Amino acid sequence: MKSALFKSSLLMLPLCGMAAPASAQETASETASGQVAVTGSVARLCILGEPSRAVVDLGQMVQTSGASVGRIAALATQSVSLPASFCNFAGSVLGVSATALLGDSTIAPPAGFSRAVNYTATATGWGSSGTAATTNAAVDGTSPDSAATGSTQPSPKLGDIEVALSSFSAPQNALLVAGNYSGLVTVTLGPVPVTE
């Protein structure tokens, strides 16, 4: 009899010992938590809006009658807008470069004539001040390029950039050689150039 009771007690002890850890595991799983890091990045971007005019056509540039016939006429200021331009970082700058209008004839003009028309390209709407480039080509069209950079924009910005073309003139107020004339204005928006 004693031997049977002893055996029963021995069998019960392992059963009680197994029940306690099961209860502890259930309690721990109800309060467990974990963390997953989520990361990403944003590239530095500058985007110029679509120009309101892809081509600026000045039409007839010389006077066809009067005391100054054959010389450059008083040409109105031309405007181009680049809407919704933006840079998503601090420290961007607006630059403008201009190439004088040059006649399609590459022959050196005779005395009193010019194959170049100079002008000023002004870009505004970025930084604290605008920037302007004025061409200074010679009568034969040499040295037609000019460039300038504006002030630094200290924070990300979304806005309209306005470009104005004005002050059209012929070198030495010379007579203009007949033909088709073309020039180019380039607007640049980007980080401040690094000087070495």
Backbone as ProteinMPNN parsed JSONL, in Angstrom:
{"seq_chain_A": "MKSALFKSSLLMLPLCGMAAPASAQETASETASGQVAVTGSVARLCILGEPSRAVVDLGQMVQTSGASVGRIAALATQSVSLPASFCNFAGSVLGVSATALLGDSTIAPPAGFSRAVNYTATATGWGSSGTAATTNAAVDGTSPDSAATGSTQPSPKLGDIEVALSSFSAPQNALLVAGNYSGLVTVTLGPVPVTE", "coords_chain_A": {"N_chain_A": [[0.833, -1.204, 0.0], [1.825, 1.273, 0.902], [3.85, 1.433, -0.856], [2.503, 1.73, -3.297], [1.273, 4.269, -3.007], [3.466, 5.916, -2.895], [4.498, 5.68, -5.422], [2.441, 6.867, -6.884], [2.593, 9.528, -6.044], [5.045, 10.215, -7.046], [4.504, 10.223, -9.749], [2.73, 12.312, -10.008], [4.177, 14.606, -9.413], [5.891, 15.339, -11.639], [3.867, 16.147, -13.449], [2.736, 18.418, -12.272], [4.967, 20.081, -12.279], [5.313, 20.627, -15.046], [3.107, 22.118, -15.752], [3.409, 24.709, -14.705], [5.484, 26.207, -16.217], [4.114, 26.453, -18.695], [2.03, 28.223, -18.161], [3.507, 30.565, -17.622], [4.655, 31.146, -20.127], [2.435, 31.871, -21.716], [1.678, 34.329, -20.56], [3.936, 35.98, -21.126], [3.898, 36.191, -23.97], [1.703, 37.813, -24.477], [2.525, 40.404, -23.947], [4.745, 40.958, -25.449], [6.834, 42.836, -27.69], [8.135, 44.353, -30.708], [10.447, 46.191, -32.795], [10.726, 47.742, -35.996], [12.857, 49.364, -38.13], [12.24, 51.999, -40.434], [13.381, 53.417, -43.356], [14.397, 55.943, -45.763], [15.123, 58.039, -48.62], [15.541, 61.297, -50.15], [16.247, 62.651, -53.189], [18.306, 65.451, -54.17], [16.821, 67.969, -56.002], [16.383, 70.144, -58.796], [14.102, 71.793, -60.762], [13.113, 73.285, -63.747], [10.33, 75.153, -64.835], [8.116, 74.643, -67.667], [8.889, 76.629, -70.457], [7.03, 79.578, -71.218], [7.132, 80.482, -73.773], [8.627, 78.925, -76.435], [10.151, 79.876, -78.485], [11.363, 83.08, -79.164], [10.349, 85.389, -81.312], [11.513, 88.077, -82.949], [10.826, 89.313, -85.241], [10.86, 91.712, -87.924], [13.789, 93.506, -87.607], [14.992, 95.924, -88.252], [14.721, 99.426, -89.073], [12.623, 100.439, -91.681], [12.189, 102.741, -92.997], [12.585, 106.356, -92.928], [14.956, 108.499, -91.124], [16.781, 106.769, -89.963], [16.852, 104.47, -91.477], [17.469, 101.043, -92.165], [18.958, 100.668, -89.915], [18.983, 99.311, -86.55], [15.755, 98.849, -85.15], [13.57, 100.234, -82.581], [13.122, 97.87, -80.436], [10.683, 96.076, -78.642], [10.642, 95.038, -75.167], [10.928, 91.609, -74.467], [9.213, 88.919, -72.921], [9.506, 85.914, -71.04], [8.128, 83.234, -69.243], [8.874, 80.9, -66.669], [7.09, 78.838, -65.172], [6.273, 77.507, -61.887], [8.806, 76.552, -61.086], [11.33, 74.822, -59.219], [13.536, 74.13, -56.406], [14.448, 71.611, -54.185], [16.089, 71.924, -52.005], [18.292, 73.731, -49.777], [20.379, 76.538, -50.668], [20.549, 77.027, -53.459], [21.013, 78.404, -56.798], [20.394, 80.834, -59.359], [21.2, 81.052, -62.729], [22.07, 82.789, -65.766], [22.731, 82.722, -69.206], [23.683, 84.257, -72.266], [23.65, 84.495, -75.801], [24.593, 86.583, -78.391], [22.43, 87.727, -81.071], [23.161, 86.502, -84.201], [23.831, 87.057, -87.639], [23.066, 84.851, -90.406], [24.972, 84.835, -92.392], [28.335, 84.192, -92.722], [30.348, 85.731, -93.625], [32.699, 88.315, -93.21], [31.431, 91.466, -92.347], [31.298, 94.444, -94.395], [32.8, 97.726, -93.866], [30.92, 99.815, -91.707], [28.763, 98.147, -91.476], [27.011, 95.514, -89.668], [26.799, 92.188, -88.402], [25.667, 91.383, -86.093], [23.493, 91.458, -83.241], [23.114, 92.827, -80.158], [21.958, 92.284, -76.746], [20.201, 92.363, -73.545], [19.699, 89.845, -71.18], [17.618, 89.181, -68.573], [17.01, 87.505, -65.571], [14.66, 86.797, -63.079], [13.161, 86.203, -59.797], [14.307, 84.427, -58.106], [16.32, 83.836, -55.257], [17.578, 86.784, -53.53], [17.875, 88.771, -55.374], [17.732, 89.601, -58.894], [19.362, 88.343, -61.897], [21.517, 89.318, -64.557], [22.608, 89.129, -67.929], [24.535, 90.654, -70.359], [25.098, 90.845, -73.744], [27.996, 91.451, -75.833], [28.857, 91.48, -78.518], [31.074, 91.892, -81.315], [31.065, 93.811, -84.444], [31.538, 91.908, -86.392], [30.574, 89.645, -85.264], [32.119, 88.274, -83.431], [33.032, 87.156, -80.103], [30.412, 86.641, -78.795], [29.161, 85.81, -76.438], [27.777, 85.879, -73.085], [27.517, 85.684, -69.513], [25.953, 85.262, -66.279], [25.48, 85.038, -62.702], [23.054, 84.768, -60.144], [21.963, 85.745, -56.785], [22.238, 83.647, -53.834], [19.709, 81.295, -53.04], [18.386, 80.784, -49.942], [16.833, 78.685, -48.912], [14.68, 75.791, -49.574], [12.614, 76.21, -52.489], [9.648, 77.038, -54.31], [8.518, 78.49, -57.208], [7.786, 81.062, -59.708], [9.899, 81.783, -62.422], [11.011, 84.59, -64.126], [11.972, 85.725, -67.291], [13.452, 88.323, -69.037], [14.03, 89.915, -72.118], [15.85, 92.515, -73.392], [16.855, 95.895, -74.397], [17.948, 95.884, -77.066], [20.481, 96.17, -79.496], [22.716, 97.298, -82.099], [26.171, 96.735, -82.708], [28.159, 99.632, -82.587], [26.075, 101.021, -83.663], [25.647, 100.225, -86.253], [24.682, 99.608, -89.705], [22.557, 96.857, -90.385], [23.382, 93.707, -91.711], [21.597, 91.98, -94.216], [19.518, 89.067, -93.685], [18.834, 85.999, -91.851], [18.66, 86.001, -88.349], [19.899, 84.647, -85.306], [19.897, 83.817, -81.837], [20.635, 82.795, -78.442], [19.302, 81.998, -75.262], [20.089, 80.753, -72.127], [18.862, 79.367, -69.209], [19.807, 78.494, -65.974], [19.35, 76.434, -63.168], [20.396, 75.48, -60.048], [22.685, 73.92, -57.621], [24.855, 76.043, -55.653], [27.771, 76.991, -57.323], [30.936, 75.426, -56.729], [33.825, 77.036, -55.748], [37.263, 76.926, -56.465]], "CA_chain_A": [[0.0, 0.0, 0.0], [2.721, 2.423, 0.95], [4.598, 1.446, -2.119], [1.616, 2.257, -4.35], [1.112, 5.708, -2.794], [4.731, 6.559, -3.222], [4.589, 5.721, -6.873], [1.478, 7.853, -7.375], [3.149, 10.843, -5.762], [6.122, 10.453, -7.986], [3.899, 10.484, -11.053], [2.051, 13.604, -9.97], [5.13, 15.71, -9.339], [6.245, 15.836, -12.971], [2.72, 16.812, -14.075], [2.646, 19.759, -11.683], [6.123, 20.839, -12.742], [5.119, 21.004, -16.447], [2.009, 23.082, -15.867], [3.853, 26.051, -14.327], [6.105, 26.927, -17.34], [3.128, 26.761, -19.737], [1.328, 29.434, -17.745], [4.442, 31.689, -17.753], [4.828, 31.452, -21.552], [1.243, 32.572, -22.191], [1.731, 35.703, -20.055], [4.99, 36.712, -21.84], [3.52, 36.453, -25.359], [0.699, 38.869, -24.513], [3.15, 41.722, -23.781], [5.963, 41.074, -26.256], [6.791, 43.827, -28.786], [9.374, 44.486, -31.463], [10.526, 47.402, -33.615], [11.343, 47.638, -37.316], [13.212, 50.699, -38.631], [11.841, 52.308, -41.808], [14.216, 54.517, -43.829], [14.275, 56.332, -47.166], [15.907, 59.229, -48.952], [14.996, 62.189, -51.18], [17.337, 63.234, -53.974], [18.281, 66.898, -54.397], [16.281, 68.229, -57.338], [15.988, 71.462, -59.291], [13.303, 71.635, -61.973], [12.624, 74.516, -64.369], [9.03, 75.008, -65.47], [8.077, 74.716, -69.126], [8.86, 78.039, -70.889], [5.769, 80.039, -71.816], [7.416, 80.625, -75.204], [9.823, 78.161, -76.798], [10.912, 80.723, -79.41], [11.037, 84.512, -79.161], [10.532, 85.885, -82.68], [11.527, 89.543, -82.941], [10.331, 89.83, -86.519], [11.727, 92.675, -88.619], [14.558, 94.192, -86.569], [15.521, 97.231, -88.674], [13.775, 100.423, -89.574], [12.517, 100.351, -93.151], [12.0, 104.096, -93.544], [13.011, 107.412, -92.021], [16.362, 108.901, -91.089], [17.629, 105.65, -89.516], [16.513, 103.278, -92.257], [18.53, 100.042, -92.216], [19.555, 100.48, -88.588], [18.087, 98.559, -85.679], [14.561, 99.55, -84.677], [13.327, 100.164, -81.138], [12.43, 96.6, -80.216], [10.06, 95.973, -77.316], [11.112, 93.996, -74.255], [10.247, 90.323, -74.622], [9.165, 88.203, -71.645], [9.262, 84.467, -71.016], [7.926, 82.761, -67.875], [9.141, 79.486, -66.359], [6.258, 78.688, -63.973], [6.4, 76.352, -60.984], [10.184, 76.059, -60.984], [11.641, 74.583, -57.806], [14.656, 73.351, -55.877], [13.986, 71.079, -52.905], [17.169, 72.005, -51.015], [18.815, 75.073, -49.525], [21.652, 76.854, -51.303], [20.501, 76.966, -54.926], [21.307, 79.681, -57.443], [19.881, 80.999, -60.719], [22.171, 81.611, -63.663], [21.58, 83.05, -67.119], [23.75, 82.997, -70.216], [23.076, 84.767, -73.496], [24.466, 84.596, -77.007], [24.057, 87.626, -79.273], [21.85, 87.298, -82.34], [24.139, 86.616, -85.283], [23.318, 86.793, -88.975], [23.482, 83.55, -90.934], [26.119, 84.997, -93.278], [29.579, 84.163, -91.945], [31.32, 86.626, -94.265], [32.938, 89.534, -92.432], [30.703, 92.577, -92.961], [32.118, 95.605, -94.779], [32.769, 98.867, -92.938], [29.61, 100.442, -91.547], [27.727, 97.116, -91.32], [27.164, 94.547, -88.576], [26.009, 90.951, -88.463], [25.353, 91.018, -84.707], [22.574, 92.274, -82.443], [23.307, 92.574, -78.728], [20.779, 92.489, -75.89], [20.353, 91.969, -72.142], [18.773, 88.824, -70.675], [17.492, 89.319, -67.12], [16.188, 86.468, -64.937], [14.257, 87.175, -61.72], [12.271, 85.271, -59.107], [15.091, 83.473, -57.307], [17.26, 84.564, -54.414], [17.154, 88.131, -53.136], [17.99, 89.703, -56.501], [17.8, 88.972, -60.203], [20.67, 88.258, -62.541], [21.433, 89.79, -65.941], [23.765, 88.942, -68.81], [24.458, 91.542, -71.519], [26.064, 90.453, -74.778], [28.814, 92.547, -76.347], [29.504, 90.987, -79.733], [31.612, 92.883, -82.256], [30.299, 93.897, -85.695], [31.718, 90.676, -87.168], [29.974, 88.535, -84.526], [33.029, 87.634, -82.481], [32.756, 87.337, -78.661], [28.971, 86.873, -78.651], [28.586, 85.186, -75.24], [27.831, 86.531, -71.776], [26.867, 84.863, -68.488], [25.919, 85.845, -64.94], [24.854, 84.216, -61.669], [22.36, 85.585, -59.156], [22.228, 85.509, -55.368], [21.892, 82.308, -53.35], [18.413, 81.068, -52.404], [18.817, 80.113, -48.718], [15.95, 77.596, -48.492], [13.94, 75.23, -50.703], [11.674, 77.197, -53.026], [8.804, 76.799, -55.473], [8.088, 79.801, -57.694], [7.904, 81.359, -61.136], [11.076, 82.53, -62.859], [10.693, 85.445, -65.271], [13.126, 86.105, -68.107], [13.159, 89.469, -69.907], [15.041, 90.249, -73.128], [15.669, 93.955, -73.611], [18.012, 96.714, -74.806], [18.521, 95.374, -78.318], [21.297, 97.19, -80.165], [23.751, 96.836, -83.031], [27.479, 97.322, -82.393], [28.48, 100.897, -83.267], [24.846, 101.461, -84.348], [25.915, 99.988, -87.679], [23.631, 99.024, -90.535], [22.546, 95.407, -90.225], [23.442, 92.896, -92.923], [20.361, 91.217, -94.413], [19.579, 87.629, -93.427], [18.165, 85.497, -90.652], [19.494, 86.133, -87.153], [19.493, 83.774, -84.195], [20.677, 83.858, -80.6], [20.215, 81.766, -77.489], [19.336, 82.297, -73.829], [20.049, 79.534, -71.313], [18.623, 79.591, -67.782], [20.296, 77.354, -65.197], [18.954, 76.428, -61.764], [21.101, 74.367, -59.417], [23.448, 74.268, -56.421], [25.873, 77.084, -55.777], [29.024, 76.403, -57.823], [32.059, 75.371, -55.791], [35.005, 77.723, -56.273], [38.494, 76.294, -55.983]], "C_chain_A": [[0.86, 1.244, 0.0], [3.486, 2.55, -0.351], [3.758, 2.019, -3.241], [1.444, 3.746, -4.212], [2.362, 6.459, -3.201], [4.899, 6.7, -4.728], [3.642, 6.754, -7.453], [2.0, 9.25, -7.16], [4.259, 11.186, -6.731], [5.59, 10.79, -9.368], [3.252, 11.855, -11.098], [3.035, 14.768, -9.976], [5.567, 16.196, -10.725], [5.096, 16.557, -13.661], [2.556, 18.231, -13.537], [3.796, 20.635, -12.161], [5.981, 21.312, -14.186], [4.05, 22.08, -16.601], [2.475, 24.496, -15.579], [4.542, 26.792, -15.466], [5.114, 27.292, -18.438], [2.38, 28.034, -19.402], [2.221, 30.66, -17.902], [4.622, 32.093, -19.206], [3.639, 32.221, -22.105], [1.265, 34.038, -21.751], [2.764, 36.528, -20.815], [4.57, 37.069, -23.261], [2.474, 37.557, -25.478], [1.313, 40.266, -24.439], [4.396, 41.919, -24.638], [5.783, 42.119, -27.358], [8.142, 43.867, -29.482], [9.323, 45.736, -32.323], [11.23, 47.11, -34.932], [11.622, 49.05, -37.813], [12.777, 50.841, -40.092], [12.641, 53.529, -42.264], [13.954, 54.808, -45.297], [15.141, 57.55, -47.419], [15.2, 60.022, -50.041], [16.174, 62.836, -51.896], [17.189, 64.746, -54.062], [17.866, 67.151, -55.844], [16.09, 69.715, -57.58], [15.285, 71.241, -60.624], [12.868, 73.011, -62.465], [11.281, 74.236, -65.023], [9.128, 75.141, -66.981], [8.005, 76.18, -69.564], [7.525, 78.402, -71.537], [5.909, 80.256, -73.32], [8.7, 79.864, -75.504], [10.738, 78.965, -77.708], [10.429, 82.159, -79.255], [11.373, 85.044, -80.55], [10.416, 87.408, -82.672], [10.988, 90.137, -84.234], [11.36, 90.736, -87.188], [12.458, 93.535, -87.592], [15.076, 95.566, -86.979], [14.396, 98.159, -89.11], [13.788, 100.39, -91.108], [12.234, 101.701, -93.801], [12.504, 105.104, -92.523], [14.507, 107.633, -92.027], [17.29, 107.752, -90.715], [17.299, 104.359, -90.259], [17.716, 102.331, -92.339], [19.208, 99.784, -90.884], [18.508, 99.833, -87.67], [16.939, 99.432, -85.18], [14.494, 99.47, -83.151], [12.477, 98.921, -80.871], [11.922, 96.51, -78.78], [10.701, 94.862, -76.486], [10.265, 92.739, -74.427], [10.329, 89.548, -73.303], [8.856, 86.724, -71.843], [9.152, 84.046, -69.553], [8.247, 81.271, -67.774], [8.386, 79.163, -65.069], [6.563, 77.42, -63.181], [7.793, 75.722, -61.019], [10.498, 75.811, -59.504], [12.998, 73.914, -57.615], [14.221, 72.878, -54.498], [15.075, 71.075, -51.828], [17.62, 73.455, -50.87], [20.12, 75.281, -50.286], [21.656, 76.688, -52.804], [20.72, 78.36, -55.506], [20.782, 79.656, -58.878], [20.951, 81.65, -61.583], [21.537, 81.844, -65.015], [22.778, 83.301, -68.029], [23.049, 83.386, -71.502], [24.109, 84.802, -74.611], [23.817, 85.617, -77.928], [23.4, 87.012, -80.504], [22.875, 87.542, -83.441], [23.473, 86.29, -86.612], [23.856, 85.488, -89.522], [24.624, 83.636, -91.95], [27.389, 85.067, -92.435], [30.671, 85.043, -92.551], [31.472, 87.881, -93.413], [32.243, 90.709, -93.107], [31.64, 93.72, -93.352], [31.977, 96.728, -93.758], [31.374, 99.485, -92.907], [28.477, 99.447, -91.352], [28.053, 96.189, -90.143], [26.314, 93.312, -88.864], [25.65, 90.458, -87.06], [24.357, 91.997, -84.109], [22.76, 91.864, -80.986], [22.03, 92.852, -77.942], [21.131, 92.088, -74.462], [19.286, 90.947, -71.79], [18.778, 88.892, -69.152], [16.561, 88.239, -66.583], [15.917, 86.871, -63.491], [13.363, 86.089, -61.121], [12.997, 84.252, -58.256], [16.115, 84.235, -56.489], [16.726, 85.95, -54.096], [17.235, 89.14, -54.269], [18.068, 88.93, -57.808], [19.225, 88.91, -60.725], [20.522, 88.621, -64.008], [22.737, 89.549, -66.679], [23.559, 89.809, -70.041], [25.525, 91.148, -72.53], [26.792, 91.683, -75.304], [29.588, 92.079, -77.583], [30.015, 92.146, -80.58], [30.796, 92.854, -83.547], [30.42, 92.619, -86.524], [31.181, 89.44, -86.45], [30.888, 87.829, -83.56], [32.661, 88.014, -81.047], [31.27, 87.57, -78.387], [28.379, 86.453, -77.306], [28.77, 86.011, -73.975], [27.087, 85.652, -70.774], [26.935, 85.558, -67.137], [25.182, 84.901, -64.0], [24.252, 85.125, -60.612], [22.753, 85.244, -57.732], [21.717, 84.129, -54.95], [20.506, 82.297, -52.708], [18.66, 80.227, -51.145], [17.963, 78.929, -48.27], [15.286, 76.971, -49.715], [12.882, 76.217, -51.189], [10.918, 76.645, -54.227], [8.302, 78.153, -55.939], [8.262, 79.939, -59.193], [9.183, 82.153, -61.396], [10.7, 83.298, -64.115], [11.987, 85.842, -65.982], [12.696, 87.229, -69.042], [14.331, 89.712, -70.845], [14.816, 91.691, -73.542], [16.946, 94.59, -74.153], [18.714, 96.158, -76.042], [19.28, 96.49, -79.028], [22.276, 96.534, -81.129], [25.08, 97.473, -82.638], [27.735, 98.564, -83.253], [27.276, 101.475, -84.021], [24.974, 101.294, -85.864], [24.658, 99.517, -88.399], [23.7, 97.505, -90.391], [22.523, 94.705, -91.577], [22.157, 92.076, -93.021], [20.576, 89.733, -94.124], [18.77, 87.251, -92.205], [19.146, 85.535, -89.481], [18.984, 85.178, -86.071], [20.457, 83.923, -83.024], [20.141, 82.8, -79.653], [20.333, 82.295, -76.068], [19.206, 80.977, -73.079], [19.885, 79.921, -69.848], [19.03, 78.324, -67.039], [19.875, 77.514, -63.742], [19.612, 75.225, -61.102], [21.854, 74.809, -58.18], [24.476, 75.352, -56.696], [27.17, 76.446, -56.263], [30.122, 76.454, -56.763], [33.257, 76.053, -56.434], [36.248, 77.098, -55.663], [39.606, 77.321, -55.881]], "O_chain_A": [[0.655, 2.156, -0.8], [3.725, 3.646, -0.858], [4.291, 2.748, -4.077], [1.465, 4.448, -5.223], [2.284, 7.534, -3.795], [5.383, 7.716, -5.226], [3.991, 7.446, -8.409], [1.853, 10.093, -8.045], [4.383, 12.327, -7.176], [6.201, 11.585, -10.082], [3.236, 12.492, -12.151], [2.718, 15.828, -10.516], [5.603, 17.407, -10.944], [5.342, 17.508, -14.403], [2.262, 19.149, -14.303], [3.598, 21.822, -12.421], [6.522, 22.37, -14.508], [4.122, 22.88, -17.534], [1.951, 25.427, -16.191], [4.207, 27.957, -15.681], [5.257, 28.345, -19.059], [2.122, 28.847, -20.289], [1.722, 31.717, -18.288], [4.734, 33.285, -19.494], [3.827, 33.146, -22.895], [0.891, 34.909, -22.537], [2.491, 37.688, -21.127], [4.87, 38.173, -23.715], [2.387, 38.184, -26.534], [0.664, 41.232, -24.84], [5.038, 42.965, -24.549], [4.687, 42.264, -27.897], [9.16, 43.466, -28.918], [8.243, 46.282, -32.551], [12.191, 46.344, -34.987], [10.698, 49.857, -37.905], [12.93, 49.912, -40.885], [12.582, 54.575, -41.616], [13.348, 53.994, -45.994], [15.82, 58.032, -46.512], [14.362, 59.486, -50.766], [17.001, 63.496, -51.267], [16.074, 65.266, -54.032], [18.467, 66.626, -56.782], [15.686, 70.456, -56.683], [15.82, 70.576, -61.511], [12.324, 73.808, -61.701], [11.105, 73.213, -65.685], [10.099, 75.683, -67.508], [7.137, 76.912, -69.086], [6.965, 77.623, -72.308], [4.921, 80.219, -74.052], [9.739, 80.128, -74.899], [11.953, 78.767, -77.709], [9.226, 82.418, -79.219], [12.544, 85.139, -80.919], [9.343, 87.955, -82.417], [10.725, 91.337, -84.306], [12.567, 90.55, -87.037], [11.82, 94.218, -86.791], [15.557, 96.311, -86.124], [13.295, 97.735, -89.461], [14.846, 100.322, -91.732], [12.059, 101.787, -95.016], [12.813, 104.745, -91.387], [15.236, 107.042, -92.823], [18.458, 107.751, -91.102], [17.457, 103.27, -89.708], [18.845, 102.772, -92.555], [19.943, 98.808, -90.73], [17.316, 99.815, -87.976], [17.13, 100.599, -84.835], [15.256, 98.741, -82.517], [11.261, 98.934, -81.063], [12.639, 96.828, -77.831], [11.226, 93.886, -77.021], [9.04, 92.808, -74.519], [11.373, 89.521, -72.652], [8.056, 86.343, -72.697], [9.97, 84.441, -68.722], [7.932, 80.49, -68.671], [8.97, 79.206, -63.986], [7.036, 76.418, -63.716], [7.93, 74.499, -60.985], [9.984, 76.516, -58.635], [13.528, 73.244, -58.501], [13.68, 73.663, -53.72], [14.996, 70.32, -50.859], [17.359, 74.292, -51.735], [20.872, 74.336, -50.521], [22.657, 76.255, -53.376], [20.625, 79.363, -54.8], [20.731, 78.608, -59.521], [21.531, 82.67, -61.211], [20.57, 81.173, -65.374], [23.717, 84.007, -67.659], [21.954, 82.905, -71.794], [25.283, 85.098, -74.388], [22.623, 85.527, -78.215], [23.763, 85.916, -80.93], [23.389, 88.65, -83.592], [22.66, 85.37, -86.706], [24.951, 85.056, -89.163], [25.184, 82.608, -92.329], [27.501, 85.904, -91.539], [31.791, 85.089, -92.041], [30.48, 88.443, -92.95], [32.433, 90.937, -94.302], [32.664, 93.933, -92.704], [31.115, 96.669, -92.881], [30.732, 99.655, -93.943], [27.344, 99.85, -91.091], [29.195, 96.095, -89.693], [25.255, 93.393, -89.486], [25.367, 89.278, -86.858], [24.364, 93.189, -84.415], [22.584, 90.699, -80.629], [21.139, 93.562, -78.409], [22.206, 91.549, -74.199], [18.105, 91.155, -72.068], [19.813, 88.686, -68.518], [15.448, 88.074, -67.081], [16.837, 87.243, -62.764], [12.881, 85.193, -61.814], [12.384, 83.319, -57.739], [16.717, 85.187, -56.985], [15.562, 86.253, -54.361], [16.721, 90.251, -54.144], [18.425, 87.752, -57.826], [20.166, 89.366, -60.076], [19.522, 88.277, -64.638], [23.824, 89.737, -66.134], [22.522, 89.715, -70.699], [26.713, 91.119, -72.21], [26.285, 92.803, -75.236], [30.802, 92.256, -77.68], [29.454, 93.241, -80.56], [29.941, 91.987, -83.729], [29.506, 92.281, -87.277], [31.308, 88.323, -86.95], [30.47, 86.864, -82.92], [32.056, 89.059, -80.807], [30.906, 88.593, -77.807], [27.203, 86.714, -77.054], [29.755, 86.73, -73.806], [26.139, 84.956, -71.138], [27.848, 86.34, -66.873], [24.373, 84.078, -64.429], [24.854, 86.127, -60.226], [23.74, 84.548, -57.493], [20.878, 83.529, -55.623], [20.172, 83.186, -51.925], [19.096, 79.081, -51.252], [18.34, 78.232, -47.328], [15.322, 77.562, -50.795], [12.32, 76.972, -50.395], [11.46, 75.898, -55.041], [7.718, 78.895, -55.15], [8.807, 79.059, -59.86], [9.5, 83.088, -60.661], [10.141, 82.732, -65.055], [12.963, 86.241, -65.347], [11.699, 87.107, -69.753], [15.486, 89.715, -70.42], [13.728, 92.054, -73.989], [17.966, 93.927, -74.341], [19.933, 95.986, -76.05], [18.787, 97.612, -79.146], [22.615, 95.359, -80.986], [25.107, 98.647, -82.269], [27.552, 98.549, -84.47], [27.437, 102.315, -84.908], [24.479, 102.108, -86.643], [23.694, 99.081, -87.771], [24.788, 96.938, -90.287], [21.751, 95.059, -92.468], [21.685, 91.539, -92.019], [21.677, 89.21, -94.296], [18.104, 88.092, -91.601], [20.308, 85.149, -89.612], [17.782, 84.94, -85.951], [21.659, 84.127, -83.2], [19.286, 81.999, -80.03], [21.313, 82.945, -75.707], [18.315, 80.178, -73.367], [20.669, 80.704, -69.312], [18.649, 77.218, -67.423], [20.021, 78.586, -63.155], [19.417, 74.089, -61.532], [21.693, 75.943, -57.727], [24.907, 75.546, -57.832], [27.626, 75.462, -55.681], [30.216, 77.414, -55.998], [33.661, 75.691, -57.539], [36.272, 76.78, -54.474], [40.725, 76.984, -55.493]]}, "name": "protein", "num_of_chains": 1, "seq": "MKSALFKSSLLMLPLCGMAAPASAQETASETASGQVAVTGSVARLCILGEPSRAVVDLGQMVQTSGASVGRIAALATQSVSLPASFCNFAGSVLGVSATALLGDSTIAPPAGFSRAVNYTATATGWGSSGTAATTNAAVDGTSPDSAATGSTQPSPKLGDIEVALSSFSAPQNALLVAGNYSGLVTVTLGPVPVTE"}
